[in-house]
Amino acid sequence: MQPRNMSMSGVVDLAAVKAAQEAKAKAEQARAEAARQGGGGAGAAVSPASLVIDVDESGFERDVLQLSAEVPVVIDFWAEWCEPCKQLSPLLERLTREYNGRFVLAKIDVDANQMLMQQFGVQGIPAVFAVVAGQALPLFQGAAPEAQIRQTLDQLIQVGEERFGLTGLVVDADAEAAEPAAEPTVPAGPYDALLEAAVQALDAGDLGGAVQAYKNVLSDDPGNTEAKLGLAQAELLQRVQDLDPAVVRKDAAEKPGDVPAQIAAADLDLVGGHVEDAFARLIDAVKRTAGDDRDAARVRLLELFEVVGGDDPRVTSARTALARVLF
């Protein structure tokens, strides 16, 4: 799947010499001030757990802007109802710990922090930005393969080091011992191993393996809710991974009556977090067409309902709209 802005194009703006020099000077000043006040500073060791933080509007200046003078801060805009977020966020958290202080991950719930969402111009979620020495950079929107995310993070770290002198935080692995002990392990259920294998395959970008793992569960337990949801998500990601978003959206705009074009665009809409747009596109396709085309649009819409979840109010609303069109 091609994310929408994995090229770090936003960094081009930062390459302006004057802007880079000013930002670097601000970063150096902030680090010096923190050292004088005996604050955290770049040289202070932190625990691995502190590399992933939840941020809200009240703490944004301290937790993101000020911290970005010491280390690049990656921002993950997410929401509980966003299914692609549930795949991307754990991957970002794992990579944050793996990079061991080269950047910090700030998680922002868009439902609780609408102002921050608007200030960053977030159009859909998941959306990932970075702040380096107080400078905001768009990274990508929507789900993305791990390899491309790693490439983007490597570029971000390079920008932080070369242009702003940010070498990251020192991580003290022993600090984990002082953190609360984990809850006792719950005995594994009959399909936990298969479901975990599916999640690991998703994290590794092995969409085919994830699809098969979920199907293995459903072959024995057709009503397994977690497997049904996971399969719908994995199949969606598998469908869009080789699509060219620009071509798909151009075809959909130029051919409103072309159901395959509308279906492909709806898949991209959903992966990008534009849930209502995806539903409306397919409902319109059902309304415009008949026969096999109509049935294809209807079936894909039902599949997307599975991805989002039947309890989501947007699914309930879309089901009602679909019923009006059909009957």
Secondary structure, DSSP 8 states (H G I E B T S, - for coil): ---TTTT-THHHHHTSHHHHHHHHHHHHHHHHHHHHTT--TTTSEE-GGGGEEE--TTTHIIIIIIGGGTS-EEEEEE-TT-HHHHHHHHHHHHHHHHHTTSSEEEEEETTT-HHHHHHTT--SSSEEEEEETTEEEEEEES---HHHHHHHHHHHHHHHHHHH-----EE-GGGGGGS----------TTHHHHHHHHHHHHTT-HHHHHHHHHHHHHH-TT-HHHHHHHHHHHHHHHHTT--HHHHHHHHHH-TT-HHHHHHHHHHHHHTT-HHHHHHHHHHHHHH--HHHHHHHHHHHHHHHHHH-TTSHHHHHHHHHHHHHH-
